[in-house]
Amino acid sequence: MPRLARLDAPGVFHHVMIRGIERRKIFRNKKDREDFLGRLGKLLPETRTAFYGWAFLANHAHFLFRTGDVPLSKLMRRLLTGYAISFNRRHERHGQLFQNRFKSIVCQEDVYLKELVRYIHLNPIRAGLVTDLDKLSRYPYCGHSALLGGVERSWQDTSHVLAFFGKKVQPARKAYLSYMEEGLHQGRREELVGGGLVRSLGGWSAVKKLRSNGSTHMMSDERILGESDFVDSVLSGAGEKLKRRDELKALGYDLRRIVQRAAEIYGMEVNEIFSKGRQDRKVKARSLSCYWAARELGLSLAELARAFAMSIPGIGYAVERGEILARSNNYQLIR
């Protein structure tokens, strides 16, 4: 089944998961983890992204974000691409580090923030990295310690999370810790990681039909965790972007048609853009093509990497260059 398009907008609350390719380690040592934390600490303020919970394990990681003005996909591309390049250089390896693209679930904050914070922060115990909550409070690669005041991380919004547990800091921390204790015996929560939910089988109209039965719970779309009204509002907000993609596809736009448009702008042949080379015009035309293909048609970086015989990080940079080119020159896909 084709992957569903991402849902995103300023202020949206996301549970994000990343995993190593073939379940391999993405963190081999302390230097890897500190490198990743350093990148988070730089990018979160830059992008005005709020950060509420997180946990690093050997081969995967969990995050709770609320997006700012910068889309989640752009934040994650910068974060993961930079880290992968650094990781490969540090460990003298080549190739893809992460399993496909990151996974994100849009969540209804007032209903699920507490559950998600607990689920994410208990991951190191479930994985056997630490044995109990006391040791978890000293585990440096999880947001739990910051919520208890054991470590200061300016980029983690502890006050917002603690406000769900009390008006004053110390009573809120005590209530939070009790809540964590209550969840120690919970196993994997499929609904919190996007499993066990009904997939959308027929685009947005089909999702709407699934919601019309009056259900008050969440089971309509694996990308959304929330009650009925919340799911409907998220789908409606994302509808314009998907309507645009449906319209483009109805007009016959695919990757080659997009590349043809870039070729017209730069006075080139289509095959030139697909061929290897670092000539300025070719790089610009390819970047513009990648930007339109990723943002307008929703093609994945992996699909574009195969089409242009490039690396996934290279495609990520091309999309960013293409966005700058399109905006600064007012290039339009459809004239």
Residue frames as qw, qx, qy, qz and C-alpha x, y, z in Angstrom:
[[0.000, 0.888, 0.459, 0.000, 0.00, 0.00, 0.00],
 [0.369, 0.589, -0.065, 0.716, 1.42, 3.45, -0.81],
 [0.355, -0.286, -0.505, 0.733, 2.51, 5.51, 2.15],
 [0.025, -0.876, -0.479, -0.054, 0.12, 8.23, 3.23],
 [0.286, 0.662, -0.075, 0.689, 1.11, 11.88, 3.00],
 [0.362, -0.155, -0.553, 0.734, 2.33, 13.64, 6.12],
 [0.197, -0.854, -0.425, -0.225, 0.03, 15.90, 8.08],
 [0.513, -0.225, -0.227, 0.797, 1.60, 19.11, 9.30],
 [0.012, 0.837, 0.234, 0.495, 0.87, 22.74, 10.11],
 [0.133, 0.449, -0.458, 0.756, 2.21, 25.30, 12.59],
 [0.474, -0.344, 0.401, -0.704, 1.29, 24.33, 16.14],
 [0.894, -0.019, -0.330, -0.304, 0.63, 20.66, 15.41],
 [0.540, -0.552, 0.598, -0.214, 1.63, 18.14, 18.11],
 [0.771, 0.387, -0.477, -0.168, 3.62, 15.15, 16.78],
 [0.775, -0.412, 0.477, 0.036, 4.90, 11.84, 18.12],
 [0.554, 0.702, -0.424, -0.143, 7.94, 11.17, 15.92],
 [0.858, -0.304, 0.405, 0.091, 9.93, 7.94, 15.65],
 [0.435, 0.710, -0.528, -0.165, 13.19, 7.22, 13.85],
 [0.913, -0.206, 0.351, -0.007, 14.77, 3.79, 13.39],
 [0.183, -0.582, 0.680, 0.406, 18.05, 2.48, 12.03],
 [0.686, 0.371, -0.447, -0.439, 18.03, 0.70, 8.69],
 [0.744, 0.055, -0.665, -0.016, 17.59, -3.05, 9.19],
 [0.697, -0.694, -0.148, -0.108, 17.24, -2.23, 12.90],
 [0.707, 0.171, -0.285, 0.624, 20.94, -1.42, 13.13],
 [0.413, -0.617, -0.324, 0.586, 22.29, 0.92, 15.77],
 [0.258, 0.837, 0.165, 0.453, 21.98, 4.64, 15.17],
 [0.266, -0.859, 0.336, -0.282, 23.82, 5.40, 18.43],
 [0.844, 0.155, -0.463, 0.224, 27.02, 3.42, 19.02],
 [0.570, -0.129, -0.433, 0.686, 28.58, 5.46, 21.78],
 [0.195, -0.720, -0.372, 0.553, 28.35, 8.59, 23.92],
 [0.157, -0.318, 0.309, 0.882, 29.83, 10.77, 21.17],
 [0.041, -0.329, -0.756, -0.565, 27.00, 9.81, 18.81],
 [0.223, -0.712, -0.660, 0.088, 24.35, 10.66, 21.37],
 [0.254, -0.649, -0.134, 0.705, 25.96, 13.97, 22.29],
 [0.135, -0.049, 0.521, 0.841, 26.28, 14.85, 18.60],
 [0.122, -0.526, -0.746, -0.391, 22.55, 14.26, 18.11],
 [0.293, -0.746, -0.487, 0.348, 21.67, 16.25, 21.23],
 [0.271, -0.416, 0.120, 0.860, 23.85, 19.12, 20.06],
 [0.014, 0.182, 0.625, 0.759, 22.00, 19.25, 16.75],
 [0.238, -0.669, -0.697, -0.095, 18.63, 19.18, 18.52],
 [0.346, -0.662, -0.301, 0.593, 19.73, 21.97, 20.83],
 [0.166, -0.254, 0.305, 0.903, 20.64, 24.12, 17.84],
 [0.075, -0.241, -0.713, -0.654, 17.70, 23.35, 15.52],
 [0.185, -0.622, -0.751, 0.119, 14.82, 23.51, 18.00],
 [0.109, -0.684, -0.221, 0.687, 15.29, 27.20, 18.87],
 [0.089, -0.223, 0.502, 0.831, 16.10, 28.06, 15.24],
 [0.189, -0.254, -0.777, -0.545, 12.86, 26.53, 14.01],
 [0.398, -0.214, 0.283, -0.846, 10.80, 27.56, 17.05],
 [0.699, -0.122, -0.654, -0.261, 9.83, 23.95, 17.60],
 [0.551, -0.535, 0.400, -0.501, 8.59, 23.05, 21.07],
 [0.569, 0.229, -0.788, 0.056, 9.98, 19.83, 22.51],
 [0.648, -0.492, 0.143, -0.563, 8.24, 17.91, 25.30],
 [0.835, -0.308, 0.443, -0.109, 9.58, 14.36, 25.51],
 [0.596, 0.615, -0.504, -0.110, 12.27, 12.11, 24.05],
 [0.785, -0.406, 0.468, 0.005, 14.25, 8.91, 24.51],
 [0.411, 0.619, -0.639, -0.200, 17.29, 7.48, 22.74],
 [0.912, -0.174, 0.370, -0.047, 17.66, 3.72, 22.44],
 [0.522, -0.341, 0.599, 0.503, 20.37, 1.88, 20.50],
 [0.283, 0.143, 0.735, 0.599, 18.58, 1.51, 17.18],
 [0.034, -0.674, -0.552, -0.490, 15.68, 3.97, 17.44],
 [0.139, -0.116, -0.376, 0.909, 14.44, 7.11, 19.16],
 [0.056, -0.727, -0.675, -0.118, 11.16, 8.81, 20.08],
 [0.162, -0.002, -0.105, 0.981, 10.31, 12.53, 20.20],
 [0.047, 0.765, 0.631, -0.123, 7.33, 14.76, 21.06],
 [0.255, -0.003, 0.178, 0.951, 7.33, 17.96, 19.01],
 [0.265, 0.804, 0.464, -0.262, 5.00, 20.88, 18.46],
 [0.564, 0.326, 0.325, 0.685, 5.92, 22.47, 15.14],
 [0.084, -0.626, -0.104, 0.768, 6.62, 26.17, 14.78],
 [0.452, 0.718, -0.083, -0.523, 6.73, 28.07, 11.49],
 [0.186, 0.496, -0.794, -0.297, 9.15, 25.53, 9.97],
 [0.880, 0.004, -0.251, -0.403, 7.49, 22.29, 8.77],
 [0.797, -0.422, 0.427, -0.065, 8.33, 19.12, 10.67],
 [0.912, 0.322, 0.152, 0.203, 9.71, 17.50, 7.50],
 [0.392, 0.801, -0.236, 0.387, 12.25, 20.30, 7.07],
 [0.440, -0.725, 0.448, -0.284, 13.34, 20.12, 10.71],
 [0.898, -0.183, 0.401, -0.011, 13.77, 16.34, 10.53],
 [0.798, 0.551, 0.000, 0.245, 15.58, 16.49, 7.20],
 [0.156, 0.829, -0.381, 0.377, 18.14, 18.92, 8.59],
 [0.610, -0.573, 0.475, -0.271, 18.48, 16.95, 11.81],
 [0.926, -0.028, 0.376, 0.005, 18.78, 13.47, 10.33],
 [0.731, 0.637, -0.063, 0.234, 20.82, 14.37, 7.26],
 [0.050, 0.831, -0.441, 0.334, 23.42, 16.26, 9.26],
 [0.668, -0.479, 0.527, -0.214, 23.63, 13.53, 11.86],
 [0.952, 0.204, 0.224, 0.030, 23.90, 10.72, 9.28],
 [0.568, 0.732, -0.243, 0.286, 26.78, 12.45, 7.51],
 [0.191, -0.740, 0.531, -0.366, 28.57, 13.00, 10.81],
 [0.846, -0.247, 0.429, -0.198, 27.89, 9.42, 11.97],
 [0.912, 0.390, 0.052, 0.115, 29.19, 7.92, 8.72],
 [0.360, 0.775, -0.382, 0.352, 32.33, 10.02, 8.85],
 [0.423, -0.645, 0.520, -0.368, 32.94, 9.19, 12.50],
 [0.802, -0.165, 0.558, -0.136, 32.50, 5.44, 12.01],
 [0.009, -0.448, 0.732, 0.513, 34.05, 5.25, 8.53],
 [0.427, 0.325, 0.844, -0.008, 30.93, 3.83, 6.95],
 [0.145, 0.094, -0.425, -0.889, 28.87, 4.64, 3.87],
 [0.244, -0.324, -0.832, -0.377, 25.22, 4.41, 2.89],
 [0.452, -0.574, -0.259, -0.632, 21.85, 4.95, 4.48],
 [0.072, 0.193, -0.750, 0.629, 21.63, 5.14, 8.27],
 [0.438, 0.110, 0.498, -0.740, 17.89, 5.47, 8.90],
 [0.267, 0.284, 0.912, 0.128, 15.08, 3.13, 7.87],
 [0.138, 0.668, 0.591, 0.430, 13.16, 5.02, 5.18],
 [0.045, -0.586, 0.032, -0.809, 11.68, 8.31, 6.31],
 [0.045, -0.056, 0.705, -0.705, 10.82, 9.13, 9.90],
 [0.253, -0.503, -0.799, -0.212, 7.39, 8.16, 11.21],
 [0.061, -0.062, 0.315, -0.945, 5.10, 10.83, 12.66],
 [0.184, -0.561, -0.803, -0.082, 1.66, 10.74, 14.25],
 [0.142, -0.436, 0.011, -0.889, -0.40, 13.88, 14.78],
 [0.356, -0.316, -0.819, 0.319, -1.79, 13.77, 18.30],
 [0.314, -0.781, -0.282, -0.460, -4.53, 15.49, 20.25],
 [0.283, 0.429, -0.549, 0.659, -2.49, 17.16, 22.95],
 [0.453, -0.412, 0.327, -0.719, -5.03, 17.61, 25.72],
 [0.940, -0.113, -0.027, -0.319, -6.01, 13.93, 25.55],
 [0.968, 0.125, -0.132, 0.174, -2.66, 12.24, 24.88],
 [0.219, 0.795, -0.435, 0.362, 0.26, 14.39, 26.06],
 [0.536, -0.568, 0.541, -0.313, 0.54, 12.72, 29.47],
 [0.951, 0.038, 0.299, -0.066, 0.23, 9.22, 28.02],
 [0.745, 0.612, -0.127, 0.232, 2.80, 9.89, 25.32],
 [0.017, -0.791, 0.502, -0.348, 5.31, 11.47, 27.70],
 [0.708, -0.396, 0.537, -0.232, 5.03, 8.43, 29.96],
 [0.946, 0.266, 0.184, 0.012, 5.18, 5.92, 27.12],
 [0.569, 0.728, -0.260, 0.280, 8.25, 7.58, 25.57],
 [0.111, -0.748, 0.531, -0.383, 10.11, 8.13, 28.83],
 [0.801, -0.304, 0.473, -0.204, 9.59, 4.52, 29.96],
 [0.824, 0.509, -0.239, -0.078, 11.23, 3.20, 26.79],
 [0.246, 0.620, -0.700, 0.254, 14.72, 2.85, 28.35],
 [0.519, -0.264, 0.698, -0.417, 13.24, 0.64, 31.11],
 [0.886, 0.278, 0.208, -0.306, 11.30, -1.49, 28.64],
 [0.696, 0.622, -0.357, 0.040, 14.47, -1.87, 26.54],
 [0.907, -0.295, -0.134, 0.268, 16.54, -2.92, 29.57],
 [0.435, 0.611, -0.212, 0.626, 18.89, 0.08, 29.40],
 [0.122, -0.378, 0.552, -0.734, 18.01, 0.91, 33.01],
 [0.262, -0.177, -0.944, 0.094, 16.23, -1.20, 35.60],
 [0.180, -0.672, -0.668, 0.264, 13.97, 1.22, 37.46],
 [0.082, 0.929, 0.262, 0.248, 12.72, 4.80, 37.75],
 [0.485, -0.808, 0.138, 0.306, 15.52, 5.80, 40.09],
 [0.577, -0.190, 0.503, 0.615, 18.13, 4.85, 37.48],
 [0.362, 0.657, 0.521, 0.408, 15.97, 6.38, 34.73],
 [0.135, -0.976, -0.146, 0.093, 16.16, 9.72, 36.55],
 [0.384, -0.709, 0.411, 0.425, 19.94, 9.60, 36.01],
 [0.663, 0.257, 0.573, 0.407, 19.84, 8.25, 32.44],
 [0.114, -0.520, 0.101, 0.840, 21.12, 11.21, 30.38],
 [0.053, 0.074, -0.661, -0.745, 19.48, 10.30, 27.06],
 [0.172, -0.555, -0.797, -0.163, 15.80, 10.62, 27.97],
 [0.097, -0.576, -0.080, -0.807, 13.62, 13.60, 28.84],
 [0.670, -0.568, -0.478, -0.021, 12.60, 12.09, 32.20],
 [0.607, -0.247, -0.301, 0.693, 15.60, 13.50, 34.07],
 [0.102, 0.240, 0.080, 0.962, 14.89, 17.06, 32.93],
 [0.472, -0.562, -0.414, -0.539, 11.27, 16.85, 34.09],
 [0.735, -0.536, -0.372, 0.187, 12.48, 15.85, 37.55],
 [0.126, -0.979, 0.144, -0.077, 14.98, 18.72, 37.62],
 [0.845, -0.342, 0.253, 0.324, 18.06, 16.51, 37.53],
 [0.506, -0.023, 0.400, 0.764, 19.45, 18.15, 34.41],
 [0.210, 0.720, 0.150, -0.644, 18.83, 21.48, 32.71],
 [0.405, 0.190, 0.662, 0.602, 18.00, 21.40, 29.01],
 [0.128, 0.403, 0.096, -0.901, 16.91, 24.80, 27.78],
 [0.333, 0.147, -0.586, -0.724, 15.39, 23.33, 24.62],
 [0.297, -0.300, -0.905, -0.059, 13.08, 20.90, 26.46],
 [0.339, -0.433, -0.026, -0.835, 9.85, 22.53, 27.62],
 [0.298, -0.133, -0.885, 0.332, 9.45, 20.93, 31.03],
 [0.185, 0.147, 0.412, -0.880, 7.10, 23.61, 32.40],
 [0.575, 0.080, -0.338, -0.741, 4.45, 22.87, 29.77],
 [0.600, -0.049, -0.793, -0.091, 4.46, 19.15, 30.59],
 [0.232, -0.113, -0.746, 0.614, 4.51, 19.65, 34.36],
 [0.333, 0.000, 0.100, -0.938, 1.51, 22.00, 34.08],
 [0.667, -0.102, -0.570, -0.468, -0.54, 18.90, 33.20],
 [0.636, -0.181, -0.709, 0.246, 0.31, 17.50, 36.67],
 [0.416, -0.679, -0.443, 0.412, -0.01, 20.53, 38.91],
 [0.132, 0.968, 0.107, 0.184, 0.24, 24.30, 39.28],
 [0.284, -0.860, 0.424, 0.000, 3.46, 24.29, 41.36],
 [0.481, 0.573, -0.659, -0.079, 6.69, 22.64, 40.25],
 [0.064, -0.330, 0.896, -0.289, 7.45, 20.30, 43.17],
 [0.629, 0.153, 0.601, -0.468, 3.91, 18.89, 43.59],
 [0.728, 0.548, -0.157, -0.382, 3.72, 18.53, 39.79],
 [0.320, 0.525, -0.788, 0.000, 6.98, 16.55, 39.73],
 [0.323, -0.136, 0.854, -0.385, 5.67, 14.29, 42.49],
 [0.722, 0.361, 0.345, -0.478, 2.43, 13.70, 40.60],
 [0.591, 0.613, -0.450, -0.270, 4.37, 13.07, 37.38],
 [0.078, 0.417, -0.897, 0.127, 6.57, 10.48, 39.12],
 [0.525, 0.079, 0.723, -0.442, 3.50, 8.71, 40.52],
 [0.729, 0.524, 0.019, -0.440, 1.98, 8.66, 37.05],
 [0.403, 0.575, -0.703, -0.113, 5.19, 7.09, 35.69],
 [0.219, -0.232, 0.901, -0.293, 5.07, 4.42, 38.41],
 [0.682, 0.275, 0.458, -0.500, 1.51, 3.53, 37.45],
 [0.722, 0.593, -0.171, -0.313, 2.64, 2.87, 33.89],
 [0.184, -0.601, 0.772, 0.092, 5.64, 0.65, 34.66],
 [0.515, 0.019, 0.857, -0.022, 3.79, -2.56, 33.81],
 [0.637, 0.655, 0.132, -0.384, 2.35, -1.30, 30.53],
 [0.698, -0.005, 0.542, 0.468, 3.80, -2.95, 27.48],
 [0.167, -0.005, 0.469, 0.868, 3.95, -1.65, 23.94],
 [0.335, 0.587, 0.463, -0.573, 0.98, 0.62, 23.27],
 [0.468, 0.271, 0.657, 0.526, 0.17, 0.01, 19.62],
 [0.157, 0.872, 0.447, 0.128, -2.19, 2.97, 19.33],
 [0.265, -0.897, 0.078, 0.345, 0.54, 5.36, 20.54],
 [0.356, -0.456, 0.590, 0.562, 2.99, 4.34, 17.82],
 [0.435, 0.432, -0.359, -0.704, 0.63, 4.19, 14.86],
 [0.174, 0.056, -0.965, -0.188, -0.14, 0.48, 14.96],
 [0.034, 0.367, 0.890, -0.267, -3.56, -1.08, 15.23],
 [0.285, 0.533, 0.208, -0.769, -5.40, 1.83, 13.62],
 [0.652, 0.537, 0.535, 0.033, -7.54, 1.58, 10.53],
 [0.340, -0.200, 0.398, 0.828, -5.69, 2.81, 7.43],
 [0.438, 0.611, 0.075, -0.655, -7.23, 5.18, 4.92],
 [0.603, 0.095, 0.739, 0.284, -7.98, 3.05, 1.89],
 [0.403, 0.625, 0.559, 0.366, -9.40, 5.62, -0.46],
 [0.240, 0.394, 0.045, 0.886, -7.95, 9.06, 0.13],
 [0.062, -0.031, 0.413, -0.908, -9.53, 11.86, 2.08],
 [0.598, -0.139, -0.230, -0.755, -13.11, 11.27, 0.96],
 [0.735, -0.131, -0.664, -0.050, -12.94, 7.70, 2.23],
 [0.315, -0.012, -0.632, 0.708, -11.59, 8.86, 5.56],
 [0.314, -0.098, 0.128, -0.936, -14.48, 11.29, 5.87],
 [0.727, -0.144, -0.457, -0.491, -16.92, 8.47, 5.20],
 [0.603, -0.075, -0.729, 0.317, -15.28, 6.38, 7.91],
 [0.090, 0.001, -0.482, 0.872, -15.86, 9.26, 10.33],
 [0.419, -0.204, -0.233, -0.854, -19.53, 9.65, 9.40],
 [0.595, -0.277, -0.748, -0.100, -20.60, 6.68, 11.54],
 [0.464, -0.767, -0.041, -0.441, -20.53, 8.87, 14.66],
 [0.827, -0.155, -0.371, 0.393, -17.63, 7.13, 16.39],
 [0.260, -0.956, 0.059, -0.123, -16.20, 9.23, 19.23],
 [0.709, -0.525, 0.339, 0.326, -12.76, 7.62, 19.29],
 [0.092, -0.737, 0.433, 0.512, -9.70, 7.72, 17.13],
 [0.584, -0.084, 0.752, 0.294, -9.74, 4.79, 14.76],
 [0.612, 0.730, 0.244, -0.184, -9.81, 6.27, 11.29],
 [0.558, 0.773, -0.229, 0.195, -6.29, 7.12, 10.22],
 [0.869, -0.215, -0.195, 0.401, -2.93, 5.78, 11.38],
 [0.427, 0.380, -0.111, 0.813, -1.38, 9.25, 11.17],
 [0.272, -0.533, 0.064, -0.799, -3.73, 10.78, 13.73],
 [0.401, -0.242, -0.812, 0.349, -4.28, 10.00, 17.42],
 [0.135, 0.005, 0.269, -0.954, -7.31, 11.75, 18.85],
 [0.361, 0.418, 0.722, -0.416, -11.07, 11.91, 19.27],
 [0.477, 0.559, 0.642, 0.218, -13.55, 12.23, 16.43],
 [0.155, 0.970, 0.163, -0.095, -13.77, 16.02, 16.17],
 [0.323, -0.743, 0.436, 0.393, -10.01, 16.38, 16.36],
 [0.555, 0.020, 0.723, 0.411, -9.45, 13.84, 13.58],
 [0.390, 0.752, 0.511, 0.147, -11.96, 15.65, 11.38],
 [0.022, -0.976, 0.042, 0.214, -10.33, 19.04, 11.98],
 [0.430, -0.526, 0.583, 0.445, -6.85, 17.72, 11.14],
 [0.524, 0.270, 0.722, 0.361, -8.06, 16.06, 7.96],
 [0.268, 0.894, 0.358, 0.014, -9.88, 19.21, 6.91],
 [0.177, -0.898, 0.237, 0.327, -6.80, 21.33, 7.52],
 [0.423, -0.353, 0.705, 0.446, -4.65, 19.00, 5.45],
 [0.629, 0.509, 0.586, -0.049, -7.25, 18.69, 2.70],
 [0.337, 0.892, -0.087, -0.289, -6.08, 21.60, 0.60],
 [0.122, -0.629, 0.717, 0.275, -2.61, 20.18, 0.11],
 [0.459, 0.033, 0.882, 0.099, -3.98, 16.77, -0.84],
 [0.532, 0.717, 0.386, -0.234, -6.55, 18.32, -3.13],
 [0.181, 0.837, -0.391, -0.337, -3.68, 20.06, -4.92],
 [0.252, -0.369, 0.870, 0.207, -1.83, 16.74, -5.33],
 [0.540, 0.370, 0.751, -0.085, -4.94, 15.02, -6.63],
 [0.432, 0.838, 0.109, -0.316, -5.46, 17.85, -9.13],
 [0.027, 0.717, -0.614, -0.328, -1.86, 17.64, -10.36],
 [0.368, -0.106, 0.915, 0.125, -2.10, 13.89, -10.82],
 [0.533, 0.592, 0.569, -0.204, -5.40, 14.31, -12.67],
 [0.343, 0.876, -0.147, -0.305, -3.63, 16.72, -15.03],
 [0.910, 0.361, -0.123, 0.160, -1.01, 14.07, -15.77],
 [0.032, 0.832, -0.481, 0.274, 1.79, 15.40, -13.58],
 [0.950, -0.248, -0.063, 0.180, 4.37, 12.85, -12.59],
 [0.570, -0.592, 0.221, 0.525, 8.11, 13.15, -12.01],
 [0.516, 0.150, 0.494, 0.683, 8.98, 13.34, -15.69],
 [0.101, 0.819, 0.428, 0.369, 6.37, 16.04, -16.32],
 [0.396, -0.894, -0.039, 0.207, 7.83, 18.06, -13.45],
 [0.601, -0.339, 0.374, 0.619, 11.35, 17.64, -14.84],
 [0.402, 0.526, 0.508, 0.551, 10.07, 18.83, -18.24],
 [0.102, -0.958, -0.240, -0.118, 8.91, 22.06, -16.59],
 [0.523, -0.727, 0.214, 0.389, 12.33, 22.58, -14.97],
 [0.612, 0.056, 0.502, 0.608, 13.99, 21.84, -18.32],
 [0.237, 0.800, 0.405, 0.373, 11.87, 24.58, -19.95],
 [0.298, -0.949, -0.043, 0.099, 12.94, 27.10, -17.33],
 [0.480, -0.666, 0.424, 0.383, 16.66, 26.36, -17.68],
 [0.545, 0.693, -0.325, -0.343, 16.70, 25.66, -21.42],
 [0.178, -0.419, 0.890, 0.036, 17.80, 22.05, -21.13],
 [0.633, 0.013, -0.674, -0.380, 16.79, 18.58, -22.26],
 [0.806, -0.454, 0.043, -0.379, 14.98, 16.36, -19.78],
 [0.954, 0.009, -0.214, 0.208, 17.62, 13.63, -19.99],
 [0.370, 0.550, -0.369, 0.651, 20.32, 16.16, -19.07],
 [0.439, -0.588, 0.273, -0.622, 18.64, 16.77, -15.72],
 [0.954, -0.241, 0.039, -0.173, 18.47, 13.05, -14.97],
 [0.822, 0.334, -0.292, 0.358, 22.12, 12.53, -15.91],
 [0.676, -0.541, -0.154, 0.477, 25.00, 12.92, -13.48],
 [0.444, 0.459, 0.059, 0.767, 26.97, 16.14, -13.30],
 [0.347, -0.616, -0.407, 0.578, 27.53, 19.24, -11.17],
 [0.210, 0.301, 0.283, 0.886, 27.16, 21.96, -13.78],
 [0.097, 0.127, 0.386, -0.909, 25.36, 24.98, -12.34],
 [0.539, 0.036, -0.265, -0.799, 22.30, 24.84, -14.63],
 [0.611, -0.064, -0.774, -0.154, 21.93, 21.10, -14.13],
 [0.256, -0.133, -0.747, 0.600, 22.14, 21.39, -10.34],
 [0.263, 0.126, 0.216, -0.932, 19.53, 24.16, -10.32],
 [0.613, 0.033, -0.453, -0.647, 17.14, 22.33, -12.66],
 [0.551, -0.086, -0.826, 0.085, 17.50, 19.12, -10.69],
 [0.100, -0.118, -0.628, 0.763, 16.96, 20.94, -7.39],
 [0.430, 0.083, -0.004, -0.899, 13.81, 22.63, -8.67],
 [0.646, -0.007, -0.654, -0.394, 12.53, 19.28, -9.93],
 [0.422, -0.100, -0.826, 0.360, 13.19, 17.63, -6.57],
 [0.113, 0.093, 0.426, -0.893, 11.45, 20.44, -4.69],
 [0.580, 0.065, -0.186, -0.791, 8.29, 20.28, -6.80],
 [0.634, 0.007, -0.751, -0.185, 8.26, 16.47, -6.80],
 [0.324, -0.103, -0.786, 0.516, 8.61, 16.27, -3.02],
 [0.104, 0.222, 0.430, -0.869, 6.35, 19.16, -2.00],
 [0.507, 0.193, -0.183, -0.820, 3.76, 19.21, -4.79],
 [0.732, 0.077, -0.574, -0.359, 3.43, 15.51, -5.60],
 [0.727, -0.511, 0.322, -0.327, 4.55, 14.11, -2.24],
 [0.866, 0.288, -0.392, 0.119, 7.23, 11.80, -3.65],
 [0.761, -0.624, 0.062, 0.170, 9.58, 10.46, -0.98],
 [0.053, -0.838, 0.510, 0.189, 13.30, 11.29, -0.83],
 [0.580, -0.203, 0.774, 0.153, 14.03, 7.59, -1.39],
 [0.656, 0.578, 0.484, 0.033, 11.99, 7.56, -4.61],
 [0.293, 0.947, -0.120, -0.064, 13.79, 10.67, -5.87],
 [0.362, -0.661, 0.632, 0.179, 17.17, 9.25, -4.89],
 [0.674, 0.103, 0.707, 0.185, 16.53, 6.23, -7.07],
 [0.539, 0.777, 0.324, 0.016, 15.29, 8.34, -9.98],
 [0.217, 0.948, -0.227, 0.056, 18.28, 10.71, -9.97],
 [0.871, 0.123, -0.311, 0.360, 20.89, 8.15, -8.84],
 [0.050, 0.646, -0.365, 0.669, 21.73, 10.29, -5.82],
 [0.295, -0.110, -0.812, 0.491, 21.95, 9.71, -2.07],
 [0.259, -0.745, -0.611, -0.066, 18.98, 10.48, 0.15],
 [0.352, -0.658, -0.159, 0.647, 20.89, 13.25, 1.99],
 [0.237, -0.086, 0.426, 0.869, 21.82, 14.71, -1.41],
 [0.091, -0.546, -0.678, -0.484, 18.16, 14.78, -2.43],
 [0.340, -0.749, -0.480, 0.305, 17.30, 16.45, 0.88],
 [0.293, -0.484, 0.092, 0.819, 19.72, 19.28, 0.13],
 [0.113, 0.178, 0.621, 0.755, 18.40, 19.51, -3.44],
 [0.164, -0.710, -0.670, -0.141, 14.84, 19.99, -2.16],
 [0.318, -0.744, -0.235, 0.538, 16.01, 22.85, 0.08],
 [0.250, -0.253, 0.372, 0.857, 17.91, 24.48, -2.82],
 [0.035, 0.391, 0.733, 0.556, 14.88, 24.07, -5.06],
 [0.192, -0.786, -0.564, 0.166, 12.62, 25.76, -2.53],
 [0.268, -0.629, 0.031, 0.729, 14.93, 28.79, -2.44],
 [0.177, -0.030, 0.603, 0.777, 15.09, 28.90, -6.25],
 [0.030, -0.573, -0.759, -0.309, 11.31, 28.67, -6.64],
 [0.221, -0.825, -0.428, 0.296, 10.58, 31.39, -4.11],
 [0.293, -0.574, 0.147, 0.750, 13.33, 33.83, -5.07],
 [0.058, -0.116, 0.611, 0.781, 12.50, 33.59, -8.79],
 [0.575, 0.267, 0.300, -0.713, 8.74, 33.04, -8.44],
 [0.235, 0.171, -0.862, -0.416, 8.93, 29.86, -10.50],
 [0.707, 0.041, 0.331, -0.624, 5.55, 28.12, -10.83],
 [0.428, -0.034, 0.891, 0.144, 5.03, 24.47, -11.69],
 [0.357, 0.611, 0.683, 0.181, 1.92, 25.33, -13.71],
 [0.218, 0.000, 0.163, 0.962, 2.30, 28.46, -15.85]]
